[in-house]
Amino acid sequence: MRTSPAQSTNRPGLLALAGVVSAAVSVSAGTFGGWAWSASAMAGIFLLACLLWITEAVPLFATSLLVFGLVALVCANPGRWPWIDGGGQKTSFGEVLEAAADPVLLLFFAGFLLAQAAAKTRLDRILSRAMLRPFMATPGRLLLGVMLITAFFSMWMSNTATAALMLAVLGPVLPEESSHAGFRKALLLGVALGANLGGLATPIGTPPNLVAAGMLETIGSPVDFASWMVIGVPLALAVLLAGWLFLRLIFGTPPSLQLAVDQPERWTVRGIVVAGVFLATVALWLCDTLTGLPAPAVALLPVVLLTCGGIIRAEDLKRIEWDVLILIAGGIVLGAGMRWSGLDAILADLFARLPLRGWPLYAAAGALVILLSTFVSNTAAANLLLPVFVPLASASGQAAPVAIALALCASLAFALPVSTPPNAIVHSRGGLGPRDGILPGVLCGLLGWLLVFGSMALYGRIIGR
């Protein structure tokens, strides 16, 4: 589960410049392009979001709140001001609020609570150490085990928390910088790759997945939890195994190494309860087609049980990453605003005129998502490009596979220390140079991109939606 990087401080100059450029583009689109007022205004909002999310002139969540306010003003005109011609699809302020409170946000909130409960009861450490023991025979198996276990936890937890957890568990076996330096680099980068790739596997694994799921829900082409895992798990596993081979080839592994893991911690009653709640929640998510319960409704189970059971208290709620939830909500509102204003249809018509069409165009969009995510938050990249390309794909009946493909691509950017929080964490541990992750990161990203669009194109032909 991937979260956004630490937010920057406010930069008023960049904010003012972004506002001026966006306003100029909006006026030009209406004056010279002949766009409707609502579409041209929404184009300015979209460009403003692009500039602010890329430059981080204000914190990422602040940009989402700004987007929400501007979309409400342009599309709903709650004050019924005569100088604002809503145009496009008539929208009420209540509909804007409903978009910001999309049910998929409850999925991520439940994931946050489960992660908090696992950390509070030390269930995460108990499980990670128990799962690591079978891989202690050789250094090569240890590297594979670290990557697999990290990816498993990242399917359900924040990838930042997962990376920190695995580094703590690896403390006793992580070689010093002066001894087995190559294997130390491989282990550290294995943690980063596993934490990033785990997010591919589940709808709650990373915020871009939820952005895609929310967009598909609003256009009437939802993807259930089990179907996403049928796609995401094999892709994550394939790229992860390739990453394991790349790391071994690039950095090598010693023939032997003195390995030891701390004694396992004891299970507690609360830990057993949290494990039971987690298993029940996952089982219901996977069986939603049998039970008829949508995934957001199932997410209420851990929320209610963990809070009413006293495992999650008020101080734990304060540690929830609310900024990530706001960031996701901002992306959903941005997509809805583009639909309400008619901007999505205009952009779809523009892209339809390009030489690239169909899956070659979507593959190019996926490469752009990876490039953007290398330098900015993957959630911001998904928020910017999903509202542009999903409506275009919807016209040809390919909304679901394209949305999933672009969301997955947002989790394939891990070449630089700044690309993801896990990358930053492992580089801060020492023993890694700034260029050490570029080659394995680029190779894994390229392979992931090829696998994603190869499988999604096939998936799109099969489901035909």
Secondary structure by P-SEA (a helix, b strand, c coil): cccccccccccaaaaaaaaaaaaaaaaaaaacccccaaaaaaaaaaaaaaaaaaaccccaaaaaaaaaaaaaaaccccccccccccccccccaaaaaaaaacaaaaaaaaaaaaaaaaaaaaaaaaaaaaaaccccccaaaaaaaaaaaaaaaaacccaaaaaaaaaaaacccccccccaaaaaaaaaaaaaaaaaacccccccccaaaaaaaaaaaaacccccaaaaaaccaaaaaaaaaaaaaaaaaacccccccccccccbbbbcaaaaaaaaaaaaaaaaaaacccccccaaaaaaaaaaaaaaaccccaaaaaacaaaaaaaaaaaaaaaaaaaaaaaaaaaaaaaaacccccaaaaaaaaaaaaaaaacccaaaaaaccccccaaaaaaaccaaaaaaaaaaaaacccccccccaaaaaaaaccccccccaaaaaaaaaaaaaaaaaaaaaaaaaaacc
